[in-house]
Amino acid sequence: MPSDYHNFAIGRLGEAVAGRYLKGKGYKIIEKNYRCKQSEIDLVACFKQTLVFVEVRTKTGENFGSPEESLNKRKINKIVKACQFYMYQSGYFKGYRIDAICIVLGKNRIPRRLSHYKDIVF
């Protein structure tokens, strides 16, 4: 059973990988690990006049399910509330979307798969 520290370290590694990926695609990272009472937003980025909130899900394999499977309705609702709070607090009321980046790490914690899902909230 992985320790909490192990899970934290894997999560931070995934966020770093996602940040590099987004920068390579032309996104500007505005904030990392924004915390509020409702939840945490892993990455806040800007892409072509759109504010993009990014949830990063990272796993060290898919034997016990994919990272996508851990994005349930309850988790997404918490992310939406955190995004709304972020926008209220920052005074931003223009276009935004919520994306998910799902990463599976292989041996030596090298990314084996990265999937970027845009606009996950309908």
N, C-alpha and C positions, 0 to 999 in steps of 0.2 A: 504494500500500500504506500503510495507516494506521500511524502510529508507535505505540510502546508508550505514550507519554504521551497520545496521542489516545484510545487504547482505555481507559486509566486514567480520563481525564476523562469519557468517555462513561459508563463504569461508575459513577463517583461521581454523575454527574447522574441516572442511572437510579435509584440508591439513594435519592437525595433525593426524586425523584418518587414512588417507592414508599413512602417514609416518610410523606410528606404524604397520600398516598392512604389508607394504613392508619390514620393518626391520624383522618382524616375518617370512617372506618368504626368508630371507637371503640377501636382498638388502642392500647396504651401501648408505646412503643418503650423497651426496656430497655437495649439495647446495639447499637452499630453496628460492623461490621467486626471481629468477634471472631476472633482468630487463634490457632491452635494448630498443632502439628506435622502433624496430619492434613489440615487445610484451613483455609478461612476461612468464617465464617457472615456473610452480608451484614447481616442484621438479626435481632435477637432481640426479640420482642414478647410482650405478654401480652394475651389476649382472653378474657374470661369464664372466669377460673380455668384457662385453658389456655395453656401456654407454646408460642409459635409461632416456629419457625425459618424465616426467609424467604430463599430464594435469588432474587436479582434478575438477570435476563438482559436486556440492553439492546442494541439494534442501531439503526443509522442508516438502515436500509432493509431490504427483504426480498429484494433481488435475488440474494443469495448464501445464502439460507435464512432461516428464521424464528428468533427467539430460542428458541422451544420446541425446535427441532431441535438446539440446542447442549446440551440437558440429556440427556446420555447416561447409561447405566447406571453407568459408571465414575465420572462426576462425582457422581451421586446417592449412590453408595456412600461417596465421600469426605465428602460432606455429612453422611450418617448417622453416620459415625465421629466427626466433629467435634461433632455434637450430643450424642452419647453422652459424649464427653469433657467438654463444657460442663456437662452435668447431673451427672456425677461430681464435677467440680471445684467446682460450686456447691452440691452436696448436694441437688439437686432431683430427686425421683423420682416425680413425679405425672404427670398427663396432659400430653401434648405432641403436636405434629404438625409436619410440614414442608410448607411452602407454596412455591410459585414465583410470582413476578410477572414477566411478560414484557412488555417495553416496546419499541415501535418509535417512533423519533423521526422527525419530518418536517423540513421546512425550518426553519431557525433553531433547531434542536434542541427544537422543541415536540413533546410527545408526540402521536403520531397514533393509537396504539393501546396500551391497557394491559389485560392479561388476568391475572386472579388465579386460580391453580389451588390449591385447598386439598387438603391431605393427599396429596401426590404419591407417598408411599412406601406400598406395600401390605403 
